[in-house]
Amino acid sequence: MRWVAFMPLRANSKSIIDKNVRDIAGRPLFAWSLEQAIASQCFDEIYVATDSARIHQKVLDEFSTSVKVLDRSAVTCSDTASTESAMLEFKQRVSFDVLCLIQATSPLTQAHDFIAAKRKFLHENLDSLLTAVRSKRFFWTETAVPINYDPGKRPRRQDFPGCLMENGAFYLTTAKLLDDLGSRLGGRIGIHEMASETAVEIDDDTDWMIVEQLLLRQQLKPAGENAKRVKALVLDVDGTLTDGGMYYGPDGEALKKFNTRDAHGLQLLREQGIGICVMSRENSPAVAARMKKLWIEEYYPGVGNKFLLLKELAQRWGIALQDMAYIGDDLSDLECLENVGLACCPADAVAQVLSKVQYCCTRSGGQGAVREVCDFILRMKNSTQTVP
C-alpha cells in the first residue's frame, strides 16, 4: 500500500493573519506536525499544497527535499471551500492507497501518534480514521436535554468514561472511500486517541498563546533535567558556530562568519567548569584562527567520524556520554546527537536532526544559537530544582 501525507495550506487565513507561516515557539506553525510526520517514517511521500509563493518557499526552506510542494487552485482556497475539495484536487495529481490529511493548526501531534494510528488502521482493516481526545465533561443540548449522562445518576469523574472529541490533528482515508463518498470519513471508521493537551486547535490568538506554551514546555521538560548534568559541551562548526555560508576574500581565501555572543556564552560555561570541545569535518585555517583566539584547545578539524571521536573524548575526560551536550545541524552530527545527554540544534537544522534533538534553538546557526544553548545550560544548572 502506498501511504501519502498531505497538508493543505492557504495564504489568506482570516482568524490569525498569515498563521500558517507565523513562528510559534521558534518555528513556522506548519513545521511542527510535518517534522513529526517525517520522523514517524509512516509515509512514502509527504506533500504540502498551497496557493502562496511565500508558503511554498518557506516549506522548502524548512524541509528541502523531505516535503514536496504543489500549487493549489484558487477554487479550493476560498472561504467557503471544503478541505475535501483540496483532498480531491490532490488525488487527481498524486496516486495513493491511503491519504493522511495533516492539519497545521494541531502542532502538538507527535511521531508516535502517526505510528499508532497507522498500526490501528491496518490491524482493524479500516476505511478511515480520525484523531480525538477523551473528554469527561457533561454535555447538554440547548433545550436542556443531557447528551452523555443521566443527571439522576451523576457519576464520579473517575468512574465516568466520558466521550471522545474530534481534535482535527490528522485523518486517514483510503483512496476508494474518497472516490466513493467525496469525504474524509466513512465506511469502517476508527479513532486514534491522543493526549489531552492536543484538544486545542489554533483558531484564534488565545489558542495560539496556549499552544505555544505547551510546545515550549514539551520541548524543554526533558532537556531541562539533562542540562543540569552537563559537564562538557561539544560543538559542530559549519551551520552551528557559523551560518554555513562560504565567503571569499580578495585573494581567494575562504572566510567564515562567527557570532561574538556565541564566544561569550562559551566563556561563561568554561567559568563554571564546563568543558568545551569543537569538532569539524572541514580543515579550515579560518576556523583554526578563531579557535586560537577563543583559547579553545580541544579543537579537532578534519573529523571523518564524529561519534568515534566523541566516545574517545568521553573516555579520556572520564565522563559519561549522558553528561555531555552536543549541538549540530546536519547528518554528520546525528549519531552524536542520538547518544549524548542533551542534544541541541540551531533553528535551521535539517529535518532529520530536528526530529532527534531535545532542544531546538529559536536562533539559526551563526546567529546566536550556540549562545542560546549556553544560556539554557547555565539557567538550568542555576535552577533550584534537584536532579532525580
C-alpha positions as CSV (number, residue, x, y, z in Angstrom):
1,M,0.0,0.0,0.0
2,R,1.2,3.5,-0.8
3,W,0.8,5.9,2.1
4,V,0.9,9.6,1.4
5,A,0.7,12.6,3.8
6,F,-0.9,15.8,2.7
7,M,-1.1,19.2,4.4
8,P,-3.2,21.9,2.6
9,L,-2.1,25.5,3.4
10,R,-3.7,28.6,2.1
11,A,-2.4,32.2,2.2
12,N,-5.4,34.2,3.4
13,S,-6.2,32.8,6.8
14,K,-8.9,35.0,8.5
15,S,-8.7,34.5,12.3
16,I,-4.9,34.9,12.5
17,I,-3.2,36.7,9.7
18,D,-0.5,34.5,8.0
19,K,-0.9,31.9,10.8
20,N,0.4,29.0,8.7
21,V,3.9,30.6,8.3
22,R,3.9,32.6,11.5
23,D,6.5,31.4,14.0
24,I,5.2,29.6,17.1
25,A,7.8,28.5,19.8
26,G,10.5,29.5,17.3
27,R,9.3,27.7,14.2
28,P,6.6,28.2,11.5
29,L,3.3,26.7,12.5
30,F,3.2,24.2,9.7
31,A,6.7,22.8,10.5
32,W,5.8,21.1,13.8
33,S,3.5,18.4,12.6
34,L,5.3,18.0,9.3
35,E,8.5,17.3,11.2
36,Q,6.8,14.6,13.2
37,A,5.3,13.0,10.1
38,I,8.8,12.8,8.6
39,A,10.2,11.4,11.9
40,S,7.5,8.7,12.0
41,Q,8.6,7.1,8.7
42,C,5.0,6.2,8.1
43,F,4.7,7.8,4.6
44,D,6.1,7.1,1.2
45,E,5.8,10.8,0.4
46,I,4.8,14.0,2.2
47,Y,3.2,16.9,0.3
48,V,2.1,20.5,1.0
49,A,-0.4,22.1,-1.4
50,T,-0.7,25.9,-1.3
51,D,-1.7,29.0,-3.3
52,S,1.1,31.1,-1.8
53,A,4.6,31.5,-3.3
54,R,5.7,32.6,0.2
55,I,4.4,29.4,1.9
56,H,5.9,27.4,-1.0
57,Q,9.4,28.8,-0.3
58,K,9.0,28.6,3.5
59,V,8.3,24.9,3.3
60,L,11.3,24.3,1.0
61,D,13.5,26.4,3.4
62,E,12.4,24.2,6.3
63,F,12.4,20.7,4.7
64,S,14.3,20.9,1.4
65,T,13.5,17.6,-0.4
66,S,11.8,15.9,2.6
67,V,8.5,17.6,1.7
68,K,7.1,18.2,-1.9
69,V,5.1,21.3,-2.6
70,L,2.3,21.6,-5.1
71,D,0.3,24.5,-6.3
72,R,-3.3,24.7,-5.1
73,S,-6.1,26.1,-7.1
74,A,-8.0,29.3,-6.1
75,V,-11.3,27.3,-6.0
76,T,-10.1,25.1,-3.1
77,C,-8.7,28.2,-1.2
78,S,-11.9,30.2,-0.9
79,D,-13.5,30.9,2.4
80,T,-16.4,28.5,1.5
81,A,-14.3,25.7,0.1
82,S,-14.2,22.4,2.0
83,T,-11.0,20.6,2.9
84,E,-12.4,17.7,1.0
85,S,-12.2,19.8,-2.2
86,A,-8.4,20.2,-1.7
87,M,-8.1,16.4,-1.0
88,L,-10.0,15.5,-4.2
89,E,-7.9,18.0,-6.2
90,F,-4.7,16.5,-4.7
91,K,-5.9,13.0,-5.6
92,Q,-6.1,14.0,-9.3
93,R,-2.4,14.7,-9.2
94,V,-0.9,12.1,-6.8
95,S,-1.7,8.4,-6.5
96,F,-2.1,6.8,-3.1
97,D,-3.8,3.9,-1.4
98,V,-4.2,5.8,2.0
99,L,-4.1,9.5,2.4
100,C,-3.2,11.2,5.7
101,L,-4.6,14.7,5.9
102,I,-2.5,16.6,8.4
103,Q,-3.7,19.9,9.8
104,A,-1.2,22.6,10.6
105,T,-3.4,24.0,13.4
106,S,-2.6,21.0,15.6
107,P,1.2,21.3,16.1
108,L,1.3,19.1,19.2
109,T,1.0,15.9,17.1
110,Q,3.9,13.5,17.7
111,A,5.5,10.9,15.5
112,H,4.2,8.1,17.8
113,D,0.6,9.3,17.0
114,F,1.1,8.7,13.3
115,I,2.8,5.3,14.0
116,A,0.0,4.1,16.4
117,A,-2.8,5.3,14.0
118,K,-1.3,3.6,11.0
119,R,-0.9,0.4,13.0
120,K,-4.6,0.6,14.1
121,F,-5.7,1.3,10.6
122,L,-4.0,-1.7,9.2
123,H,-4.8,-4.1,12.1
124,E,-8.6,-3.2,12.0
125,N,-8.8,-3.1,8.2
126,L,-10.3,0.5,8.4
127,D,-11.5,2.7,5.6
128,S,-10.9,5.9,7.5
129,L,-9.7,7.1,10.9
130,L,-9.9,10.3,12.9
131,T,-8.0,11.6,15.9
132,A,-9.7,12.5,19.2
133,V,-9.1,13.3,22.8
134,R,-11.2,12.0,25.8
135,S,-13.5,14.5,27.4
136,K,-15.1,13.9,30.8
137,R,-17.3,16.9,30.7
138,F,-21.1,16.6,30.8
139,F,-22.8,17.8,27.7
140,W,-26.3,19.2,27.2
141,T,-28.4,20.4,24.3
142,E,-29.7,24.0,24.1
143,T,-33.1,22.7,25.2
144,A,-31.6,21.3,28.5
145,V,-31.5,17.6,27.4
146,P,-28.5,15.7,28.7
147,I,-26.4,14.2,25.9
148,N,-23.8,11.9,27.6
149,Y,-25.0,11.1,31.1
150,D,-28.0,10.7,33.4
151,P,-28.3,13.6,35.8
152,G,-30.2,11.5,38.2
153,K,-27.3,9.1,38.5
154,R,-24.4,11.6,38.2
155,P,-21.2,9.6,38.0
156,R,-18.0,10.4,39.8
157,R,-15.4,11.7,37.4
158,Q,-13.0,8.8,38.0
159,D,-15.9,6.4,37.2
160,F,-17.1,8.3,34.1
161,P,-15.7,7.0,30.7
162,G,-16.6,10.3,29.1
163,C,-16.7,10.6,25.3
164,L,-14.1,11.1,22.5
165,M,-14.0,14.6,21.0
166,E,-12.6,15.0,17.5
167,N,-9.4,17.2,17.7
168,G,-8.7,17.5,14.0
169,A,-4.9,16.7,14.2
170,F,-5.0,14.3,11.3
171,Y,-7.2,11.9,9.3
172,L,-6.5,8.7,7.4
173,T,-8.7,8.0,4.3
174,T,-8.5,5.3,1.6
175,A,-8.4,6.4,-2.0
176,K,-11.5,4.3,-2.6
177,L,-13.5,6.0,0.1
178,L,-12.6,9.4,-1.1
179,D,-13.6,8.5,-4.6
180,D,-16.9,6.9,-3.5
181,L,-18.1,9.4,-0.9
182,G,-16.0,12.5,-1.5
183,S,-15.5,12.6,2.3
184,R,-12.5,12.1,4.6
185,L,-14.6,9.8,6.9
186,G,-16.9,6.9,6.1
187,G,-17.1,3.2,5.8
188,R,-15.4,1.4,8.7
189,I,-14.2,4.2,10.9
190,G,-11.5,4.0,13.6
191,I,-10.4,6.5,16.3
192,H,-6.8,7.2,17.5
193,E,-6.9,8.7,21.0
194,M,-4.3,11.4,21.6
195,A,-3.0,13.2,24.7
196,S,-5.5,15.6,26.4
197,E,-3.4,18.7,25.6
198,T,-3.9,18.1,21.9
199,A,-7.6,19.1,22.2
200,V,-6.6,22.7,21.4
201,E,-6.8,23.6,17.7
202,I,-5.4,27.0,16.8
203,D,-8.4,29.2,15.7
204,D,-7.6,32.5,17.5
205,D,-4.9,34.4,19.4
206,T,-5.9,32.8,22.7
207,D,-5.5,29.3,21.3
208,W,-2.1,30.4,19.9
209,M,-0.8,31.5,23.2
210,I,-1.9,28.3,24.9
211,V,-0.4,26.0,22.3
212,E,2.9,28.0,22.2
213,Q,3.3,27.5,25.9
214,L,2.6,23.8,25.6
215,L,5.1,23.5,22.8
216,L,7.8,25.2,24.8
217,R,7.1,23.1,27.9
218,Q,7.1,19.9,25.7
219,Q,10.4,20.9,24.3
220,L,12.1,21.9,27.5
221,K,10.9,19.4,30.0
222,P,13.4,16.6,29.3
223,A,16.1,19.0,28.2
224,G,16.0,20.9,31.4
225,E,16.8,18.0,33.6
226,N,19.5,16.7,31.3
227,A,21.1,20.2,31.1
228,K,21.8,20.1,34.8
229,R,24.1,17.1,34.3
230,V,26.2,18.6,31.5
231,K,29.9,18.6,32.2
232,A,31.1,19.3,28.6
233,L,29.6,20.9,25.5
234,V,30.7,19.7,22.1
235,L,30.0,21.8,19.0
236,D,29.9,21.4,15.3
237,V,31.3,24.4,13.2
238,D,29.6,24.9,9.8
239,G,25.9,25.8,10.3
240,T,26.3,25.9,14.1
241,L,29.1,28.2,15.1
242,T,28.9,29.7,11.6
243,D,25.9,30.4,9.3
244,G,27.1,27.7,6.9
245,G,28.0,30.3,4.2
246,M,31.2,30.4,2.3
247,Y,32.9,33.8,1.9
248,Y,36.0,34.5,-0.1
249,G,38.5,37.3,0.4
250,P,40.2,39.3,-2.5
251,D,43.0,36.7,-2.6
252,G,40.6,33.8,-2.8
253,E,41.0,32.8,0.9
254,A,37.9,31.1,2.4
255,L,36.4,33.1,5.3
256,K,33.8,32.2,8.0
257,K,31.3,34.3,9.8
258,F,31.1,33.8,13.6
259,N,28.9,35.4,16.2
260,T,30.7,37.2,19.1
261,R,27.8,36.4,21.5
262,D,28.5,32.7,21.0
263,A,32.1,33.2,22.1
264,H,31.0,34.9,25.3
265,G,28.5,32.1,26.0
266,L,31.2,29.5,25.7
267,Q,33.4,31.5,28.1
268,L,30.6,31.7,30.6
269,L,30.4,27.9,30.5
270,R,34.1,27.5,31.0
271,E,34.0,29.8,34.0
272,Q,31.5,27.3,35.5
273,G,33.9,24.4,34.9
274,I,32.1,23.0,31.8
275,G,34.5,21.7,29.2
276,I,34.3,23.0,25.6
277,C,35.2,21.0,22.5
278,V,34.8,21.9,18.8
279,M,35.0,19.4,16.0
280,S,34.5,19.7,12.3
281,R,34.7,17.6,9.1
282,E,36.5,20.5,7.4
283,N,40.0,21.7,7.9
284,S,39.8,25.4,7.7
285,P,42.5,27.9,8.6
286,A,39.8,30.5,9.3
287,V,38.2,28.2,11.9
288,A,41.6,27.3,13.4
289,A,42.4,31.0,13.8
290,R,39.1,31.6,15.5
291,M,39.6,28.7,17.9
292,K,43.1,30.0,18.8
293,K,41.6,33.4,19.5
294,L,39.0,31.9,21.8
295,W,41.6,29.8,23.6
296,I,39.7,26.6,22.7
297,E,42.4,23.8,23.0
298,E,40.0,20.9,22.3
299,Y,39.6,21.7,18.6
300,Y,39.5,18.8,16.1
301,P,39.4,19.6,12.4
302,G,39.1,17.0,9.6
303,V,37.0,14.6,11.6
304,G,35.5,11.8,9.5
305,N,33.6,10.0,12.3
306,K,32.5,12.5,14.9
307,F,30.8,9.9,17.1
308,L,34.0,7.8,17.3
309,L,35.9,10.9,18.5
310,L,33.1,11.7,20.9
311,K,33.5,8.3,22.6
312,E,37.2,8.7,22.8
313,L,36.9,12.1,24.4
314,A,34.4,10.9,27.0
315,Q,36.8,8.1,28.0
316,R,39.7,10.5,28.2
317,W,37.8,13.1,30.2
318,G,36.3,10.4,32.4
319,I,32.7,11.4,31.9
320,A,29.6,9.6,30.5
321,L,28.1,10.4,27.2
322,Q,24.9,11.3,29.2
323,D,26.9,14.0,30.9
324,M,27.7,15.7,27.6
325,A,25.8,18.2,25.5
326,Y,26.1,18.4,21.7
327,I,24.9,21.0,19.2
328,G,24.9,20.3,15.5
329,D,22.8,20.9,12.4
330,D,23.4,18.2,9.8
331,L,23.5,14.5,9.1
332,S,27.1,14.1,10.2
333,D,26.0,15.1,13.7
334,L,23.1,12.6,14.0
335,E,25.0,9.8,15.8
336,C,26.4,12.2,18.3
337,L,23.0,13.8,18.9
338,E,21.4,10.4,19.5
339,N,23.9,9.4,22.2
340,V,24.5,12.4,24.3
341,G,22.5,13.5,27.4
342,L,21.5,16.9,25.9
343,A,21.0,17.1,22.1
344,C,20.6,20.6,20.6
345,C,20.4,22.1,17.2
346,P,20.0,25.5,15.6
347,A,16.6,26.5,14.3
348,D,17.6,25.9,10.7
349,A,19.0,22.4,11.1
350,V,18.0,19.7,8.6
351,A,14.7,17.8,9.3
352,Q,16.4,14.6,10.4
353,V,18.3,16.5,13.1
354,L,15.2,18.4,14.2
355,S,13.4,15.2,14.9
356,K,16.2,13.9,17.2
357,V,17.0,16.8,19.5
358,Q,15.7,17.7,22.9
359,Y,16.3,21.4,22.5
360,C,15.8,23.3,19.2
361,C,17.1,26.8,19.3
362,T,15.0,29.8,18.2
363,R,18.1,31.2,16.5
364,S,19.9,29.9,13.5
365,G,23.5,28.8,13.1
366,G,26.0,31.6,13.3
367,Q,23.2,33.9,14.6
368,G,23.3,33.2,18.3
369,A,22.2,29.5,18.5
370,V,25.3,28.5,20.5
371,R,24.8,31.4,22.9
372,E,21.2,30.3,23.4
373,V,22.3,26.7,24.3
374,C,25.0,28.1,26.7
375,D,22.4,30.3,28.4
376,F,20.0,27.4,28.7
377,I,22.5,25.1,30.3
378,L,23.5,27.8,32.8
379,R,19.9,28.7,33.6
380,M,19.0,25.0,34.3
381,K,22.2,24.5,36.4
382,N,21.3,27.5,38.5
383,S,17.7,26.3,38.9
384,T,16.7,25.3,42.5
385,Q,15.1,22.1,41.3
386,T,17.1,18.9,42.1
387,V,18.1,16.3,39.6
388,P,16.5,12.9,40.3
